[in-house]
Amino acid sequence: MSSQRSKRRRTARAISHLPDSDKVLTFPEWCLANSFSERTGHRILASGDGPEVVQLSPKRIGVTVGANRAWQISRTRTRGAR
């Protein structure tokens, strides 16, 4: 087993006890989860209309599953709205 694979498994075990809403998606994972490109993700965040962001390190950001869910709900349109 590669060290990368074992590291991913250890990480998965370490966060498995967290409630789903507290789990953090990395920026690329957040973009993938919402089916848009990273460029679009950057535009959404820059516009100020994106979800709350977690600063993971000086150059890395993430989005909690709960913040993503709340952001998606805030963008839900009513019937007949365009």
N, CA, C and O of each residue as an XYZ file, in Angstrom:
328
protein
N       0.848     -1.170      0.000
C       0.000      0.000      0.000
C       0.897      1.237      0.000
O       1.885      1.295      0.732
N       0.553      2.208     -0.809
C       1.367      3.413     -0.887
C       1.182      4.260      0.374
O       0.162      4.167      1.057
N       2.169      5.071      0.661
C       2.074      5.928      1.842
C       0.959      6.949      1.671
O       0.319      7.345      2.645
N       0.725      7.377      0.426
C      -0.359      8.326      0.155
C      -1.720      7.699      0.474
O      -2.579      8.342      1.076
N      -1.905      6.461      0.073
C      -3.164      5.765      0.326
C      -3.369      5.561      1.830
O      -4.472      5.772      2.335
N      -2.331      5.159      2.539
C      -2.467      4.944      3.977
C      -2.734      6.267      4.698
O      -3.461      6.299      5.691
N      -2.147      7.353      4.201
C      -2.398      8.670      4.787
C      -3.864      9.060      4.607
O      -4.489      9.580      5.531
N      -4.415      8.807      3.411
C      -5.833      9.107      3.167
C      -6.726      8.287      4.080
O      -7.715      8.803      4.599
N      -6.396      7.018      4.284
C      -7.206      6.170      5.162
C      -7.155      6.649      6.608
O      -8.179      6.668      7.291
N      -5.966      7.036      7.081
C      -5.840      7.561      8.448
C      -6.658      8.836      8.599
O      -7.324      9.038      9.614
N      -6.604      9.684      7.598
C      -7.359     10.928      7.632
C      -8.862     10.638      7.658
O      -9.601     11.252      8.427
N      -9.306      9.715      6.828
C     -10.730      9.359      6.791
C     -11.184      8.825      8.145
O     -12.273      9.162      8.610
N     -10.358      7.992      8.784
C     -10.718      7.480     10.110
C     -10.758      8.602     11.137
O     -11.624      8.616     12.013
N      -9.825      9.539     11.032
C      -9.737     10.630     12.009
C     -10.953     11.542     11.953
O     -11.372     12.065     12.985
N     -11.528     11.744     10.777
C     -12.670     12.654     10.676
C     -14.008     11.928     10.650
O     -15.053     12.577     10.589
N     -14.002     10.613     10.695
C     -15.252      9.859     10.574
C     -16.219     10.139     11.721
O     -17.424      9.940     11.568
N     -15.714     10.595     12.863
C     -16.580     10.861     14.008
C     -17.242     12.241     13.947
O     -18.171     12.514     14.707
N     -16.775     13.101     13.060
C     -17.334     14.447     12.959
C     -18.724     14.412     12.324
O     -18.977     13.611     11.425
N     -19.616     15.275     12.788
C     -20.899     15.395     12.085
C     -20.634     15.840     10.650
O     -19.692     16.591     10.397
N     -21.444     15.390      9.731
C     -21.227     15.720      8.322
C     -21.119     17.219      8.087
O     -20.317     17.655      7.262
N     -21.916     18.017      8.801
C     -21.910     19.459      8.555
C     -20.599     20.121      8.957
O     -20.312     21.229      8.505
N     -19.792     19.463      9.801
C     -18.511     20.025     10.238
C     -17.341     19.617      9.350
O     -16.254     20.181      9.475
N     -17.535     18.670      8.476
C     -16.448     18.217      7.615
C     -16.116     19.309      6.603
O     -17.002     19.993      6.091
N     -14.824     19.459      6.326
C     -14.372     20.523      5.423
C     -14.017     19.939      4.066
O     -13.251     18.982      3.956
N     -14.594     20.541      3.041
C     -14.240     20.214      1.660
C     -13.132     21.157      1.249
O     -13.231     22.360      1.492
N     -12.080     20.650      0.634
C     -11.072     21.541      0.081
C     -11.720     22.316     -1.066
O     -12.795     21.947     -1.539
N     -11.075     23.373     -1.503
C     -11.645     24.176     -2.584
C     -11.938     23.342     -3.832
O     -13.033     23.444     -4.385
N     -10.977     22.509     -4.296
C     -11.299     21.675     -5.468
C     -12.453     20.700     -5.195
O     -13.271     20.461     -6.084
N     -12.532     20.138     -3.994
C     -13.640     19.230     -3.663
C     -14.964     19.978     -3.671
O     -15.974     19.448     -4.135
N     -14.969     21.215     -3.157
C     -16.188     22.021     -3.138
C     -16.662     22.297     -4.562
O     -17.851     22.182     -4.862
N     -15.733     22.658     -5.427
C     -16.095     22.908     -6.831
C     -16.658     21.643     -7.477
O     -17.674     21.692     -8.169
N     -16.001     20.524     -7.249
C     -16.457     19.255     -7.807
C     -17.835     18.882     -7.265
O     -18.696     18.427     -8.018
N     -18.045     19.071     -5.978
C     -19.331     18.739     -5.358
C     -20.475     19.563     -5.941
O     -21.623     19.117     -5.954
N     -20.164     20.763     -6.420
C     -21.187     21.639     -6.989
C     -21.181     21.659     -8.513
O     -21.905     22.436     -9.134
N     -20.365     20.805     -9.107
C     -20.317     20.633    -10.563
C     -19.962     21.900    -11.329
O     -20.546     22.191    -12.373
N     -18.998     22.650    -10.801
C     -18.479     23.754    -11.586
C     -16.955     23.768    -11.514
O     -16.356     23.116    -10.659
N     -16.342     24.516    -12.419
C     -14.884     24.562    -12.499
C     -14.316     25.378    -11.342
O     -15.033     26.129    -10.680
N     -13.011     25.215    -11.112
C     -12.358     25.998    -10.073
C     -12.372     27.489    -10.430
O     -12.465     28.342     -9.547
N     -12.282     27.786    -11.698
C     -12.348     29.191    -12.114
C     -13.692     29.799    -11.734
O     -13.749     30.918    -11.224
N     -14.774     29.063    -11.981
C     -16.100     29.540    -11.589
C     -16.188     29.656    -10.073
O     -16.770     30.611     -9.559
N     -15.617     28.695     -9.353
C     -15.603     28.756     -7.894
C     -14.925     30.014     -7.384
O     -15.414     30.654     -6.453
N     -13.797     30.371     -7.992
C     -13.096     31.604     -7.607
C     -13.963     32.828     -7.885
O     -13.997     33.758     -7.079
N     -14.666     32.835     -9.022
C     -15.545     33.963     -9.350
C     -16.680     34.091     -8.340
O     -17.025     35.196     -7.920
N     -17.261     32.952     -7.950
C     -18.362     32.968     -6.973
C     -17.875     33.543     -5.648
O     -18.542     34.391     -5.056
N     -16.722     33.087     -5.185
C     -16.204     33.582     -3.907
C     -15.818     35.059     -4.003
O     -16.063     35.822     -3.069
N     -15.223     35.461     -5.110
C     -14.818     36.859     -5.284
C     -16.025     37.796     -5.338
O     -15.923     38.962     -4.956
N     -17.160     37.294     -5.809
C     -18.361     38.130     -5.914
C     -18.985     38.424     -4.553
O     -19.798     39.339     -4.421
N     -18.601     37.646     -3.546
C     -19.193     37.829     -2.219
C     -20.481     37.053     -2.025
O     -21.085     37.121     -0.954
N     -20.914     36.316     -3.040
C     -22.160     35.558     -2.964
C     -21.944     34.087     -2.632
O     -22.891     33.302     -2.655
N     -20.727     33.713     -2.330
C     -20.416     32.316     -2.045
C     -20.656     31.952     -0.596
O     -21.107     32.781      0.194
N     -20.354     30.719     -0.248
C     -20.518     30.273      1.136
C     -19.403     30.813      2.021
O     -18.416     31.359      1.528
N     -19.566     30.658      3.326
C     -18.497     31.006      4.261
C     -17.314     30.088      3.987
O     -17.493     28.908      3.685
N     -16.121     30.624      4.091
C     -14.900     29.899      3.758
C     -14.065     29.695      5.013
O     -14.018     30.560      5.888
N     -13.404     28.538      5.094
C     -12.483     28.230      6.184
C     -11.066     28.387      5.638
O     -10.733     27.825      4.595
N     -10.234     29.150      6.343
C      -8.841     29.325      5.929
C      -8.043     28.159      6.489
O      -7.759     28.130      7.687
N      -7.673     27.194      5.644
C      -6.978     25.986      6.078
C      -5.497     26.233      6.322
O      -4.905     25.633      7.219
N      -4.914     27.092      5.551
C      -3.509     27.484      5.692
C      -3.390     28.837      4.999
O      -4.373     29.318      4.436
N      -2.214     29.463      5.024
C      -2.123     30.777      4.380
C      -2.568     30.800      2.916
O      -3.040     31.829      2.431
N      -2.425     29.684      2.213
C      -2.790     29.673      0.790
C      -3.920     28.707      0.443
O      -4.273     28.577     -0.729
N      -4.495     28.023      1.442
C      -5.537     27.033      1.152
C      -6.822     27.382      1.880
O      -6.810     27.767      3.049
N      -7.937     27.238      1.163
C      -9.245     27.470      1.748
C     -10.092     26.214      1.601
O      -9.774     25.314      0.823
N     -11.165     26.175      2.358
C     -12.109     25.079      2.271
C     -13.496     25.581      2.637
O     -13.666     26.727      3.054
N     -14.478     24.717      2.478
C     -15.861     25.045      2.791
C     -16.439     23.875      3.569
O     -16.322     22.728      3.137
N     -17.061     24.147      4.711
C     -17.676     23.044      5.446
C     -18.902     22.554      4.682
O     -19.515     23.300      3.919
N     -19.242     21.309      4.898
C     -20.422     20.734      4.252
C     -21.665     21.523      4.663
O     -22.551     21.764      3.844
N     -21.727     21.922      5.933
C     -22.867     22.710      6.413
C     -22.963     24.067      5.744
O     -24.057     24.499      5.379
N     -21.829     24.753      5.574
C     -21.833     26.060      4.910
C     -22.231     25.916      3.441
O     -22.944     26.760      2.900
N     -21.767     24.846      2.805
C     -22.147     24.600      1.418
C     -23.650     24.354      1.310
O     -24.311     24.878      0.413
N     -24.182     23.553      2.230
C     -25.621     23.262      2.219
C     -26.425     24.549      2.404
O     -27.401     24.776      1.689
N     -26.021     25.395      3.362
C     -26.731     26.651      3.608
C     -26.655     27.560      2.380
O     -27.635     28.217      2.030
N     -25.496     27.596      1.730
C     -25.332     28.415      0.530
C     -26.234     27.902     -0.588
O     -26.874     28.693     -1.280
N     -26.288     26.580     -0.767
C     -27.151     26.014     -1.799
C     -28.614     26.351     -1.519
O     -29.353     26.699     -2.439
N     -29.035     26.251     -0.266
C     -30.421     26.566      0.101
C     -30.715     28.037     -0.179
O     -31.799     28.377     -0.652
N     -29.747     28.911      0.114
C     -29.958     30.346     -0.109
C     -30.117     30.668     -1.594
O     -30.657     31.717     -1.946
N     -29.657     29.784     -2.455
C     -29.739     29.999     -3.891
C     -30.938     29.295     -4.532
O     -31.105     29.337     -5.751
N     -31.763     28.655     -3.720
C     -32.933     27.950     -4.240
C     -33.957     28.960     -4.756
O     -34.279     29.938     -4.082
N     -34.452     28.708     -5.946
C     -35.448     29.579     -6.547
C     -36.836     29.009     -6.310
O     -37.016     27.796     -6.209
N     -37.812     29.901     -6.222
C     -39.194     29.463     -6.082
C     -39.731     29.083     -7.451
O     -39.148     29.434     -8.476
N     -40.817     28.382     -7.460
C     -41.437     28.009     -8.734
C     -41.815     29.249     -9.518
O     -42.307     30.233     -8.967
N     -41.580     29.179    -10.792
C     -41.939     30.278    -11.674
C     -40.889     31.372    -11.749
O     -40.940     32.214    -12.646
N     -39.943     31.375    -10.827
C     -38.874     32.395    -10.868
C     -37.838     31.999    -11.907
O     -37.573     30.815    -12.119
N     -37.263     32.989    -12.542
C     -36.247     32.704    -13.563
C     -34.950     33.291    -13.196
O     -33.978     33.152    -13.937
